[in-house]
Amino acid sequence: MHAISNRRFDAIAGYIRSPRIVMLVQEAGWFATDGDRLLGLIIWDRFDHDYGWVVLGRDRCERFRAIDQAVSLLSFTAAHSALVVRF
């Protein structure tokens, strides 16, 4: 797993975002495996002021979909460490 830019994430899987999600969370980090088989996203919850992560994998039509997630982590570092374990 390695960090990627927001721009790279947008190019690969920007279509996954619901337009309303920006009212709830702020994206804090973007990650990918070699070959972009899996993507990871760390988010910060605007209301609870905690972190979460999402792992995205490709479906049968090769579109990215959420396949795993966690919420209520106390820091970016905790979210990143948990995401690394799930990758």
PyMOL Python script that loads the backbone (N, CA, C, O; Angstrom):
from pymol import cmd

cmd.read_pdbstr("""\
ATOM      1  N   MET A   1       0.842  -1.171   0.000  1.00  0.00           N
ATOM      2  CA  MET A   1       0.000   0.000   0.000  1.00  0.00           C
ATOM      3  C   MET A   1       0.888   1.235   0.000  1.00  0.00           C
ATOM      4  O   MET A   1       1.863   1.320   0.746  1.00  0.00           O
ATOM      5  N   HIS A   2       0.537   2.171  -0.836  1.00  0.00           N
ATOM      6  CA  HIS A   2       1.274   3.429  -0.879  1.00  0.00           C
ATOM      7  C   HIS A   2       0.292   4.595  -1.016  1.00  0.00           C
ATOM      8  O   HIS A   2      -0.817   4.436  -1.524  1.00  0.00           O
ATOM      9  N   ALA A   3       0.720   5.753  -0.557  1.00  0.00           N
ATOM     10  CA  ALA A   3      -0.118   6.948  -0.646  1.00  0.00           C
ATOM     11  C   ALA A   3      -0.221   7.388  -2.103  1.00  0.00           C
ATOM     12  O   ALA A   3       0.735   7.279  -2.870  1.00  0.00           O
ATOM     13  N   ILE A   4      -1.391   7.885  -2.466  1.00  0.00           N
ATOM     14  CA  ILE A   4      -1.600   8.489  -3.776  1.00  0.00           C
ATOM     15  C   ILE A   4      -2.213   9.870  -3.564  1.00  0.00           C
ATOM     16  O   ILE A   4      -2.709  10.177  -2.480  1.00  0.00           O
ATOM     17  N   SER A   5      -2.176  10.679  -4.581  1.00  0.00           N
ATOM     18  CA  SER A   5      -2.742  12.024  -4.472  1.00  0.00           C
ATOM     19  C   SER A   5      -4.263  11.978  -4.614  1.00  0.00           C
ATOM     20  O   SER A   5      -4.828  11.020  -5.142  1.00  0.00           O
ATOM     21  N   ASN A   6      -4.893  13.019  -4.138  1.00  0.00           N
ATOM     22  CA  ASN A   6      -6.328  13.161  -4.314  1.00  0.00           C
ATOM     23  C   ASN A   6      -6.678  13.155  -5.801  1.00  0.00           C
ATOM     24  O   ASN A   6      -7.673  12.555  -6.209  1.00  0.00           O
ATOM     25  N   ARG A   7      -5.869  13.814  -6.595  1.00  0.00           N
ATOM     26  CA  ARG A   7      -6.088  13.860  -8.044  1.00  0.00           C
ATOM     27  C   ARG A   7      -6.045  12.467  -8.656  1.00  0.00           C
ATOM     28  O   ARG A   7      -6.870  12.145  -9.512  1.00  0.00           O
ATOM     29  N   ARG A   8      -5.094  11.634  -8.232  1.00  0.00           N
ATOM     30  CA  ARG A   8      -4.995  10.259  -8.732  1.00  0.00           C
ATOM     31  C   ARG A   8      -6.228   9.454  -8.314  1.00  0.00           C
ATOM     32  O   ARG A   8      -6.796   8.715  -9.118  1.00  0.00           O
ATOM     33  N   PHE A   9      -6.636   9.604  -7.055  1.00  0.00           N
ATOM     34  CA  PHE A   9      -7.828   8.910  -6.575  1.00  0.00           C
ATOM     35  C   PHE A   9      -9.038   9.325  -7.406  1.00  0.00           C
ATOM     36  O   PHE A   9      -9.833   8.480  -7.817  1.00  0.00           O
ATOM     37  N   ASP A  10      -9.178  10.627  -7.654  1.00  0.00           N
ATOM     38  CA  ASP A  10     -10.296  11.114  -8.467  1.00  0.00           C
ATOM     39  C   ASP A  10     -10.298  10.482  -9.854  1.00  0.00           C
ATOM     40  O   ASP A  10     -11.354  10.129 -10.379  1.00  0.00           O
ATOM     41  N   ALA A  11      -9.122  10.342 -10.442  1.00  0.00           N
ATOM     42  CA  ALA A  11      -9.022   9.765 -11.786  1.00  0.00           C
ATOM     43  C   ALA A  11      -9.422   8.294 -11.807  1.00  0.00           C
ATOM     44  O   ALA A  11     -10.012   7.821 -12.778  1.00  0.00           O
ATOM     45  N   ILE A  12      -9.100   7.573 -10.736  1.00  0.00           N
ATOM     46  CA  ILE A  12      -9.381   6.143 -10.679  1.00  0.00           C
ATOM     47  C   ILE A  12     -10.802   5.855 -10.212  1.00  0.00           C
ATOM     48  O   ILE A  12     -11.487   5.007 -10.784  1.00  0.00           O
ATOM     49  N   ALA A  13     -11.246   6.562  -9.172  1.00  0.00           N
ATOM     50  CA  ALA A  13     -12.504   6.180  -8.526  1.00  0.00           C
ATOM     51  C   ALA A  13     -13.322   7.355  -8.004  1.00  0.00           C
ATOM     52  O   ALA A  13     -14.126   7.184  -7.087  1.00  0.00           O
ATOM     53  N   GLY A  14     -13.135   8.521  -8.560  1.00  0.00           N
ATOM     54  CA  GLY A  14     -13.878   9.684  -8.092  1.00  0.00           C
ATOM     55  C   GLY A  14     -15.385   9.524  -8.193  1.00  0.00           C
ATOM     56  O   GLY A  14     -16.133  10.176  -7.464  1.00  0.00           O
ATOM     57  N   TYR A  15     -15.827   8.666  -9.087  1.00  0.00           N
ATOM     58  CA  TYR A  15     -17.259   8.441  -9.300  1.00  0.00           C
ATOM     59  C   TYR A  15     -17.959   7.777  -8.118  1.00  0.00           C
ATOM     60  O   TYR A  15     -19.188   7.760  -8.069  1.00  0.00           O
ATOM     61  N   ILE A  16     -17.211   7.236  -7.176  1.00  0.00           N
ATOM     62  CA  ILE A  16     -17.844   6.526  -6.053  1.00  0.00           C
ATOM     63  C   ILE A  16     -18.486   7.463  -5.042  1.00  0.00           C
ATOM     64  O   ILE A  16     -19.335   7.036  -4.260  1.00  0.00           O
ATOM     65  N   ARG A  17     -18.096   8.730  -5.045  1.00  0.00           N
ATOM     66  CA  ARG A  17     -18.561   9.666  -4.020  1.00  0.00           C
ATOM     67  C   ARG A  17     -20.012  10.081  -4.245  1.00  0.00           C
ATOM     68  O   ARG A  17     -20.427  10.399  -5.360  1.00  0.00           O
ATOM     69  N   SER A  18     -20.754  10.068  -3.167  1.00  0.00           N
ATOM     70  CA  SER A  18     -22.085  10.662  -3.168  1.00  0.00           C
ATOM     71  C   SER A  18     -21.889  12.171  -3.005  1.00  0.00           C
ATOM     72  O   SER A  18     -21.077  12.584  -2.178  1.00  0.00           O
ATOM     73  N   PRO A  19     -22.589  12.992  -3.748  1.00  0.00           N
ATOM     74  CA  PRO A  19     -22.407  14.447  -3.614  1.00  0.00           C
ATOM     75  C   PRO A  19     -22.655  14.965  -2.195  1.00  0.00           C
ATOM     76  O   PRO A  19     -22.084  15.981  -1.801  1.00  0.00           O
ATOM     77  N   ARG A  20     -23.487  14.287  -1.441  1.00  0.00           N
ATOM     78  CA  ARG A  20     -23.814  14.736  -0.083  1.00  0.00           C
ATOM     79  C   ARG A  20     -22.768  14.342   0.954  1.00  0.00           C
ATOM     80  O   ARG A  20     -22.773  14.871   2.065  1.00  0.00           O
ATOM     81  N   ILE A  21     -21.887  13.436   0.611  1.00  0.00           N
ATOM     82  CA  ILE A  21     -20.937  12.923   1.599  1.00  0.00           C
ATOM     83  C   ILE A  21     -20.016  14.015   2.135  1.00  0.00           C
ATOM     84  O   ILE A  21     -19.566  13.934   3.278  1.00  0.00           O
ATOM     85  N   VAL A  22     -19.732  15.031   1.331  1.00  0.00           N
ATOM     86  CA  VAL A  22     -18.823  16.094   1.776  1.00  0.00           C
ATOM     87  C   VAL A  22     -19.394  16.877   2.944  1.00  0.00           C
ATOM     88  O   VAL A  22     -18.644  17.557   3.644  1.00  0.00           O
ATOM     89  N   MET A  23     -20.694  16.802   3.176  1.00  0.00           N
ATOM     90  CA  MET A  23     -21.288  17.462   4.338  1.00  0.00           C
ATOM     91  C   MET A  23     -21.013  16.672   5.621  1.00  0.00           C
ATOM     92  O   MET A  23     -21.062  17.227   6.719  1.00  0.00           O
ATOM     93  N   LEU A  24     -20.727  15.389   5.476  1.00  0.00           N
ATOM     94  CA  LEU A  24     -20.531  14.515   6.632  1.00  0.00           C
ATOM     95  C   LEU A  24     -19.072  14.242   6.959  1.00  0.00           C
ATOM     96  O   LEU A  24     -18.683  14.220   8.127  1.00  0.00           O
ATOM     97  N   VAL A  25     -18.272  14.035   5.929  1.00  0.00           N
ATOM     98  CA  VAL A  25     -16.869  13.669   6.153  1.00  0.00           C
ATOM     99  C   VAL A  25     -15.946  14.475   5.249  1.00  0.00           C
ATOM    100  O   VAL A  25     -16.347  15.000   4.210  1.00  0.00           O
ATOM    101  N   GLN A  26     -14.711  14.549   5.683  1.00  0.00           N
ATOM    102  CA  GLN A  26     -13.648  15.156   4.884  1.00  0.00           C
ATOM    103  C   GLN A  26     -12.620  14.076   4.591  1.00  0.00           C
ATOM    104  O   GLN A  26     -12.190  13.368   5.502  1.00  0.00           O
ATOM    105  N   GLU A  27     -12.227  13.942   3.354  1.00  0.00           N
ATOM    106  CA  GLU A  27     -11.206  12.957   3.009  1.00  0.00           C
ATOM    107  C   GLU A  27      -9.862  13.426   3.535  1.00  0.00           C
ATOM    108  O   GLU A  27      -9.502  14.594   3.389  1.00  0.00           O
ATOM    109  N   ALA A  28      -9.121  12.509   4.149  1.00  0.00           N
ATOM    110  CA  ALA A  28      -7.861  12.866   4.798  1.00  0.00           C
ATOM    111  C   ALA A  28      -6.653  12.131   4.230  1.00  0.00           C
ATOM    112  O   ALA A  28      -5.519  12.535   4.486  1.00  0.00           O
ATOM    113  N   GLY A  29      -6.866  11.067   3.468  1.00  0.00           N
ATOM    114  CA  GLY A  29      -5.759  10.314   2.888  1.00  0.00           C
ATOM    115  C   GLY A  29      -6.246   9.329   1.856  1.00  0.00           C
ATOM    116  O   GLY A  29      -7.337   8.772   1.983  1.00  0.00           O
ATOM    117  N   TRP A  30      -5.430   9.109   0.817  1.00  0.00           N
ATOM    118  CA  TRP A  30      -5.782   8.230  -0.290  1.00  0.00           C
ATOM    119  C   TRP A  30      -4.631   7.262  -0.517  1.00  0.00           C
ATOM    120  O   TRP A  30      -3.464   7.651  -0.483  1.00  0.00           O
ATOM    121  N   PHE A  31      -4.972   5.992  -0.750  1.00  0.00           N
ATOM    122  CA  PHE A  31      -3.954   4.943  -0.836  1.00  0.00           C
ATOM    123  C   PHE A  31      -4.326   3.937  -1.917  1.00  0.00           C
ATOM    124  O   PHE A  31      -5.490   3.822  -2.302  1.00  0.00           O
ATOM    125  N   ALA A  32      -3.326   3.211  -2.400  1.00  0.00           N
ATOM    126  CA  ALA A  32      -3.562   2.184  -3.412  1.00  0.00           C
ATOM    127  C   ALA A  32      -2.531   1.075  -3.261  1.00  0.00           C
ATOM    128  O   ALA A  32      -1.432   1.285  -2.748  1.00  0.00           O
ATOM    129  N   THR A  33      -2.914  -0.102  -3.720  1.00  0.00           N
ATOM    130  CA  THR A  33      -1.953  -1.197  -3.838  1.00  0.00           C
ATOM    131  C   THR A  33      -1.299  -1.083  -5.206  1.00  0.00           C
ATOM    132  O   THR A  33      -1.776  -0.348  -6.071  1.00  0.00           O
ATOM    133  N   ASP A  34      -0.210  -1.810  -5.399  1.00  0.00           N
ATOM    134  CA  ASP A  34       0.407  -1.842  -6.718  1.00  0.00           C
ATOM    135  C   ASP A  34      -0.611  -2.344  -7.730  1.00  0.00           C
ATOM    136  O   ASP A  34      -1.312  -3.323  -7.475  1.00  0.00           O
ATOM    137  N   GLY A  35      -0.692  -1.693  -8.849  1.00  0.00           N
ATOM    138  CA  GLY A  35      -1.644  -2.071  -9.880  1.00  0.00           C
ATOM    139  C   GLY A  35      -3.063  -1.591  -9.596  1.00  0.00           C
ATOM    140  O   GLY A  35      -3.991  -1.920 -10.334  1.00  0.00           O
ATOM    141  N   ASP A  36      -3.233  -0.820  -8.536  1.00  0.00           N
ATOM    142  CA  ASP A  36      -4.545  -0.261  -8.178  1.00  0.00           C
ATOM    143  C   ASP A  36      -5.623  -1.325  -8.014  1.00  0.00           C
ATOM    144  O   ASP A  36      -6.789  -1.081  -8.326  1.00  0.00           O
ATOM    145  N   ARG A  37      -5.243  -2.499  -7.527  1.00  0.00           N
ATOM    146  CA  ARG A  37      -6.223  -3.561  -7.298  1.00  0.00           C
ATOM    147  C   ARG A  37      -7.178  -3.184  -6.175  1.00  0.00           C
ATOM    148  O   ARG A  37      -8.381  -3.432  -6.257  1.00  0.00           O
ATOM    149  N   LEU A  38      -6.623  -2.576  -5.113  1.00  0.00           N
ATOM    150  CA  LEU A  38      -7.419  -2.076  -3.999  1.00  0.00           C
ATOM    151  C   LEU A  38      -7.083  -0.610  -3.761  1.00  0.00           C
ATOM    152  O   LEU A  38      -5.947  -0.183  -3.967  1.00  0.00           O
ATOM    153  N   LEU A  39      -8.075   0.155  -3.328  1.00  0.00           N
ATOM    154  CA  LEU A  39      -7.863   1.545  -2.937  1.00  0.00           C
ATOM    155  C   LEU A  39      -8.275   1.701  -1.487  1.00  0.00           C
ATOM    156  O   LEU A  39      -9.150   0.986  -0.998  1.00  0.00           O
ATOM    157  N   GLY A  40      -7.649   2.628  -0.812  1.00  0.00           N
ATOM    158  CA  GLY A  40      -8.010   2.931   0.566  1.00  0.00           C
ATOM    159  C   GLY A  40      -8.252   4.408   0.727  1.00  0.00           C
ATOM    160  O   GLY A  40      -7.646   5.229   0.039  1.00  0.00           O
ATOM    161  N   LEU A  41      -9.132   4.740   1.630  1.00  0.00           N
ATOM    162  CA  LEU A  41      -9.497   6.130   1.876  1.00  0.00           C
ATOM    163  C   LEU A  41      -9.616   6.329   3.385  1.00  0.00           C
ATOM    164  O   LEU A  41     -10.316   5.573   4.058  1.00  0.00           O
ATOM    165  N   ILE A  42      -8.942   7.335   3.911  1.00  0.00           N
ATOM    166  CA  ILE A  42      -9.111   7.705   5.312  1.00  0.00           C
ATOM    167  C   ILE A  42      -9.976   8.950   5.339  1.00  0.00           C
ATOM    168  O   ILE A  42      -9.762   9.898   4.583  1.00  0.00           O
ATOM    169  N   ILE A  43     -10.966   8.926   6.235  1.00  0.00           N
ATOM    170  CA  ILE A  43     -11.897  10.043   6.327  1.00  0.00           C
ATOM    171  C   ILE A  43     -11.911  10.611   7.749  1.00  0.00           C
ATOM    172  O   ILE A  43     -11.592   9.919   8.716  1.00  0.00           O
ATOM    173  N   TRP A  44     -12.286  11.878   7.847  1.00  0.00           N
ATOM    174  CA  TRP A  44     -12.473  12.546   9.127  1.00  0.00           C
ATOM    175  C   TRP A  44     -13.935  12.949   9.230  1.00  0.00           C
ATOM    176  O   TRP A  44     -14.457  13.638   8.354  1.00  0.00           O
ATOM    177  N   ASP A  45     -14.593  12.524  10.294  1.00  0.00           N
ATOM    178  CA  ASP A  45     -16.013  12.789  10.496  1.00  0.00           C
ATOM    179  C   ASP A  45     -16.195  14.212  11.023  1.00  0.00           C
ATOM    180  O   ASP A  45     -15.675  14.558  12.084  1.00  0.00           O
ATOM    181  N   ARG A  46     -16.926  15.024  10.286  1.00  0.00           N
ATOM    182  CA  ARG A  46     -17.113  16.437  10.642  1.00  0.00           C
ATOM    183  C   ARG A  46     -17.930  16.629  11.922  1.00  0.00           C
ATOM    184  O   ARG A  46     -17.812  17.667  12.573  1.00  0.00           O
ATOM    185  N   PHE A  47     -18.747  15.658  12.287  1.00  0.00           N
ATOM    186  CA  PHE A  47     -19.600  15.795  13.467  1.00  0.00           C
ATOM    187  C   PHE A  47     -19.000  15.155  14.710  1.00  0.00           C
ATOM    188  O   PHE A  47     -19.018  15.749  15.788  1.00  0.00           O
ATOM    189  N   ASP A  48     -18.478  13.967  14.565  1.00  0.00           N
ATOM    190  CA  ASP A  48     -17.903  13.249  15.706  1.00  0.00           C
ATOM    191  C   ASP A  48     -16.438  13.589  15.946  1.00  0.00           C
ATOM    192  O   ASP A  48     -15.897  13.296  17.012  1.00  0.00           O
ATOM    193  N   HIS A  49     -15.793  14.206  14.956  1.00  0.00           N
ATOM    194  CA  HIS A  49     -14.377  14.583  15.042  1.00  0.00           C
ATOM    195  C   HIS A  49     -13.487  13.368  15.290  1.00  0.00           C
ATOM    196  O   HIS A  49     -12.524  13.432  16.054  1.00  0.00           O
ATOM    197  N   ASP A  50     -13.829  12.259  14.630  1.00  0.00           N
ATOM    198  CA  ASP A  50     -12.985  11.071  14.671  1.00  0.00           C
ATOM    199  C   ASP A  50     -12.719  10.618  13.239  1.00  0.00           C
ATOM    200  O   ASP A  50     -13.175  11.244  12.282  1.00  0.00           O
ATOM    201  N   TYR A  51     -11.988   9.541  13.109  1.00  0.00           N
ATOM    202  CA  TYR A  51     -11.538   9.076  11.794  1.00  0.00           C
ATOM    203  C   TYR A  51     -12.129   7.718  11.449  1.00  0.00           C
ATOM    204  O   TYR A  51     -12.602   6.986  12.318  1.00  0.00           O
ATOM    205  N   GLY A  52     -12.092   7.408  10.194  1.00  0.00           N
ATOM    206  CA  GLY A  52     -12.504   6.105   9.705  1.00  0.00           C
ATOM    207  C   GLY A  52     -11.728   5.771   8.447  1.00  0.00           C
ATOM    208  O   GLY A  52     -10.958   6.589   7.943  1.00  0.00           O
ATOM    209  N   TRP A  53     -11.933   4.582   7.949  1.00  0.00           N
ATOM    210  CA  TRP A  53     -11.287   4.178   6.696  1.00  0.00           C
ATOM    211  C   TRP A  53     -12.243   3.325   5.884  1.00  0.00           C
ATOM    212  O   TRP A  53     -13.184   2.731   6.412  1.00  0.00           O
ATOM    213  N   VAL A  54     -11.977   3.280   4.587  1.00  0.00           N
ATOM    214  CA  VAL A  54     -12.762   2.474   3.648  1.00  0.00           C
ATOM    215  C   VAL A  54     -11.793   1.790   2.701  1.00  0.00           C
ATOM    216  O   VAL A  54     -10.864   2.421   2.195  1.00  0.00           O
ATOM    217  N   VAL A  55     -12.005   0.491   2.455  1.00  0.00           N
ATOM    218  CA  VAL A  55     -11.257  -0.229   1.425  1.00  0.00           C
ATOM    219  C   VAL A  55     -12.203  -0.409   0.237  1.00  0.00           C
ATOM    220  O   VAL A  55     -13.350  -0.823   0.401  1.00  0.00           O
ATOM    221  N   LEU A  56     -11.708  -0.094  -0.949  1.00  0.00           N
ATOM    222  CA  LEU A  56     -12.474  -0.239  -2.181  1.00  0.00           C
ATOM    223  C   LEU A  56     -11.861  -1.328  -3.046  1.00  0.00           C
ATOM    224  O   LEU A  56     -10.643  -1.386  -3.216  1.00  0.00           O
ATOM    225  N   GLY A  57     -12.700  -2.179  -3.583  1.00  0.00           N
ATOM    226  CA  GLY A  57     -12.270  -3.222  -4.507  1.00  0.00           C
ATOM    227  C   GLY A  57     -13.150  -3.183  -5.745  1.00  0.00           C
ATOM    228  O   GLY A  57     -14.207  -2.552  -5.745  1.00  0.00           O
ATOM    229  N   ARG A  58     -12.721  -3.842  -6.774  1.00  0.00           N
ATOM    230  CA  ARG A  58     -13.470  -3.826  -8.035  1.00  0.00           C
ATOM    231  C   ARG A  58     -14.572  -4.890  -8.037  1.00  0.00           C
ATOM    232  O   ARG A  58     -14.377  -6.008  -7.559  1.00  0.00           O
ATOM    233  N   ASP A  59     -15.729  -4.517  -8.586  1.00  0.00           N
ATOM    234  CA  ASP A  59     -16.826  -5.468  -8.732  1.00  0.00           C
ATOM    235  C   ASP A  59     -16.690  -6.205 -10.069  1.00  0.00           C
ATOM    236  O   ASP A  59     -15.676  -6.064 -10.752  1.00  0.00           O
ATOM    237  N   ARG A  60     -17.683  -6.970 -10.436  1.00  0.00           N
ATOM    238  CA  ARG A  60     -17.629  -7.755 -11.683  1.00  0.00           C
ATOM    239  C   ARG A  60     -17.529  -6.890 -12.927  1.00  0.00           C
ATOM    240  O   ARG A  60     -17.041  -7.340 -13.964  1.00  0.00           O
ATOM    241  N   CYS A  61     -17.989  -5.656 -12.826  1.00  0.00           N
ATOM    242  CA  CYS A  61     -17.917  -4.716 -13.962  1.00  0.00           C
ATOM    243  C   CYS A  61     -16.674  -3.834 -13.889  1.00  0.00           C
ATOM    244  O   CYS A  61     -16.547  -2.860 -14.632  1.00  0.00           O
ATOM    245  N   GLU A  62     -15.749  -4.190 -12.974  1.00  0.00           N
ATOM    246  CA  GLU A  62     -14.485  -3.473 -12.790  1.00  0.00           C
ATOM    247  C   GLU A  62     -14.644  -2.080 -12.189  1.00  0.00           C
ATOM    248  O   GLU A  62     -13.722  -1.269 -12.281  1.00  0.00           O
ATOM    249  N   ARG A  63     -15.795  -1.780 -11.574  1.00  0.00           N
ATOM    250  CA  ARG A  63     -16.003  -0.508 -10.883  1.00  0.00           C
ATOM    251  C   ARG A  63     -15.643  -0.687  -9.418  1.00  0.00           C
ATOM    252  O   ARG A  63     -15.874  -1.748  -8.838  1.00  0.00           O
ATOM    253  N   PHE A  64     -15.079   0.354  -8.822  1.00  0.00           N
ATOM    254  CA  PHE A  64     -14.734   0.279  -7.411  1.00  0.00           C
ATOM    255  C   PHE A  64     -15.987   0.402  -6.549  1.00  0.00           C
ATOM    256  O   PHE A  64     -16.882   1.205  -6.811  1.00  0.00           O
ATOM    257  N   ARG A  65     -16.010  -0.441  -5.498  1.00  0.00           N
ATOM    258  CA  ARG A  65     -17.089  -0.451  -4.514  1.00  0.00           C
ATOM    259  C   ARG A  65     -16.461  -0.643  -3.143  1.00  0.00           C
ATOM    260  O   ARG A  65     -15.403  -1.259  -3.020  1.00  0.00           O
ATOM    261  N   ALA A  66     -17.109  -0.120  -2.120  1.00  0.00           N
ATOM    262  CA  ALA A  66     -16.630  -0.325  -0.753  1.00  0.00           C
ATOM    263  C   ALA A  66     -16.765  -1.799  -0.391  1.00  0.00           C
ATOM    264  O   ALA A  66     -17.826  -2.396  -0.567  1.00  0.00           O
ATOM    265  N   ILE A  67     -15.675  -2.380   0.119  1.00  0.00           N
ATOM    266  CA  ILE A  67     -15.714  -3.786   0.513  1.00  0.00           C
ATOM    267  C   ILE A  67     -15.410  -3.987   1.995  1.00  0.00           C
ATOM    268  O   ILE A  67     -15.619  -5.076   2.529  1.00  0.00           O
ATOM    269  N   ASP A  68     -14.919  -2.942   2.661  1.00  0.00           N
ATOM    270  CA  ASP A  68     -14.646  -3.022   4.098  1.00  0.00           C
ATOM    271  C   ASP A  68     -14.531  -1.598   4.618  1.00  0.00           C
ATOM    272  O   ASP A  68     -14.172  -0.684   3.876  1.00  0.00           O
ATOM    273  N   GLN A  69     -14.840  -1.415   5.903  1.00  0.00           N
ATOM    274  CA  GLN A  69     -14.740  -0.085   6.494  1.00  0.00           C
ATOM    275  C   GLN A  69     -14.692  -0.170   8.008  1.00  0.00           C
ATOM    276  O   GLN A  69     -15.045  -1.189   8.601  1.00  0.00           O
ATOM    277  N   ALA A  70     -14.255   0.907   8.615  1.00  0.00           N
ATOM    278  CA  ALA A  70     -14.281   1.046  10.071  1.00  0.00           C
ATOM    279  C   ALA A  70     -14.439   2.525  10.392  1.00  0.00           C
ATOM    280  O   ALA A  70     -14.034   3.389   9.613  1.00  0.00           O
ATOM    281  N   VAL A  71     -15.026   2.803  11.534  1.00  0.00           N
ATOM    282  CA  VAL A  71     -15.244   4.184  11.970  1.00  0.00           C
ATOM    283  C   VAL A  71     -14.864   4.321  13.439  1.00  0.00           C
ATOM    284  O   VAL A  71     -14.514   3.342  14.098  1.00  0.00           O
ATOM    285  N   SER A  72     -14.938   5.539  13.936  1.00  0.00           N
ATOM    286  CA  SER A  72     -14.720   5.855  15.354  1.00  0.00           C
ATOM    287  C   SER A  72     -13.296   5.607  15.829  1.00  0.00           C
ATOM    288  O   SER A  72     -13.077   5.162  16.956  1.00  0.00           O
ATOM    289  N   LEU A  73     -12.335   5.897  14.968  1.00  0.00           N
ATOM    290  CA  LEU A  73     -10.928   5.806  15.365  1.00  0.00           C
ATOM    291  C   LEU A  73     -10.469   7.188  15.820  1.00  0.00           C
ATOM    292  O   LEU A  73     -10.880   8.197  15.246  1.00  0.00           O
ATOM    293  N   LEU A  74      -9.634   7.242  16.832  1.00  0.00           N
ATOM    294  CA  LEU A  74      -9.327   8.503  17.491  1.00  0.00           C
ATOM    295  C   LEU A  74      -8.366   9.424  16.755  1.00  0.00           C
ATOM    296  O   LEU A  74      -8.335  10.625  17.026  1.00  0.00           O
ATOM    297  N   SER A  75      -7.578   8.879  15.822  1.00  0.00           N
ATOM    298  CA  SER A  75      -6.595   9.716  15.137  1.00  0.00           C
ATOM    299  C   SER A  75      -6.360   9.219  13.710  1.00  0.00           C
ATOM    300  O   SER A  75      -6.724   8.100  13.348  1.00  0.00           O
ATOM    301  N   PHE A  76      -5.742  10.089  12.919  1.00  0.00           N
ATOM    302  CA  PHE A  76      -5.358   9.700  11.571  1.00  0.00           C
ATOM    303  C   PHE A  76      -4.402   8.510  11.633  1.00  0.00           C
ATOM    304  O   PHE A  76      -4.514   7.572  10.843  1.00  0.00           O
ATOM    305  N   THR A  77      -3.467   8.557  12.570  1.00  0.00           N
ATOM    306  CA  THR A  77      -2.482   7.478  12.708  1.00  0.00           C
ATOM    307  C   THR A  77      -3.160   6.151  13.024  1.00  0.00           C
ATOM    308  O   THR A  77      -2.792   5.117  12.465  1.00  0.00           O
ATOM    309  N   ALA A  78      -4.143   6.173  13.911  1.00  0.00           N
ATOM    310  CA  ALA A  78      -4.875   4.942  14.244  1.00  0.00           C
ATOM    311  C   ALA A  78      -5.633   4.427  13.027  1.00  0.00           C
ATOM    312  O   ALA A  78      -5.663   3.221  12.784  1.00  0.00           O
ATOM    313  N   ALA A  79      -6.248   5.328  12.260  1.00  0.00           N
ATOM    314  CA  ALA A  79      -6.978   4.923  11.059  1.00  0.00           C
ATOM    315  C   ALA A  79      -6.020   4.354  10.015  1.00  0.00           C
ATOM    316  O   ALA A  79      -6.322   3.352   9.368  1.00  0.00           O
ATOM    317  N   HIS A  80      -4.878   4.990   9.858  1.00  0.00           N
ATOM    318  CA  HIS A  80      -3.891   4.510   8.884  1.00  0.00           C
ATOM    319  C   HIS A  80      -3.365   3.138   9.279  1.00  0.00           C
ATOM    320  O   HIS A  80      -3.253   2.254   8.430  1.00  0.00           O
ATOM    321  N   SER A  81      -3.043   2.949  10.542  1.00  0.00           N
ATOM    322  CA  SER A  81      -2.548   1.647  11.017  1.00  0.00           C
ATOM    323  C   SER A  81      -3.583   0.543  10.789  1.00  0.00           C
ATOM    324  O   SER A  81      -3.240  -0.560  10.363  1.00  0.00           O
ATOM    325  N   ALA A  82      -4.836   0.843  11.074  1.00  0.00           N
ATOM    326  CA  ALA A  82      -5.920  -0.155  10.861  1.00  0.00           C
ATOM    327  C   ALA A  82      -6.109  -0.438   9.387  1.00  0.00           C
ATOM    328  O   ALA A  82      -6.359  -1.580   9.002  1.00  0.00           O
ATOM    329  N   LEU A  83      -5.994   0.586   8.556  1.00  0.00           N
ATOM    330  CA  LEU A  83      -6.131   0.386   7.107  1.00  0.00           C
ATOM    331  C   LEU A  83      -5.011  -0.493   6.568  1.00  0.00           C
ATOM    332  O   LEU A  83      -5.253  -1.357   5.725  1.00  0.00           O
ATOM    333  N   VAL A  84      -3.810  -0.285   7.038  1.00  0.00           N
ATOM    334  CA  VAL A  84      -2.664  -1.106   6.607  1.00  0.00           C
ATOM    335  C   VAL A  84      -2.923  -2.579   6.920  1.00  0.00           C
ATOM    336  O   VAL A  84      -2.631  -3.448   6.099  1.00  0.00           O
ATOM    337  N   VAL A  85      -3.465  -2.858   8.091  1.00  0.00           N
ATOM    338  CA  VAL A  85      -3.758  -4.236   8.484  1.00  0.00           C
ATOM    339  C   VAL A  85      -4.792  -4.850   7.537  1.00  0.00           C
ATOM    340  O   VAL A  85      -4.672  -6.023   7.184  1.00  0.00           O
ATOM    341  N   ARG A  86      -5.784  -4.098   7.127  1.00  0.00           N
ATOM    342  CA  ARG A  86      -6.850  -4.617   6.251  1.00  0.00           C
ATOM    343  C   ARG A  86      -6.392  -4.801   4.820  1.00  0.00           C
ATOM    344  O   ARG A  86      -6.957  -5.623   4.098  1.00  0.00           O
ATOM    345  N   PHE A  87      -5.382  -4.058   4.387  1.00  0.00           N
ATOM    346  CA  PHE A  87      -4.872  -4.216   3.037  1.00  0.00           C
ATOM    347  C   PHE A  87      -4.132  -5.533   2.956  1.00  0.00           C
ATOM    348  O   PHE A  87      -3.609  -5.883   1.898  1.00  0.00           O
TER     349      PHE A  87
END
""", "prot")
cmd.dss("prot")
cmd.show_as("cartoon", "prot")
cmd.util.cbc("prot")
cmd.orient("prot")
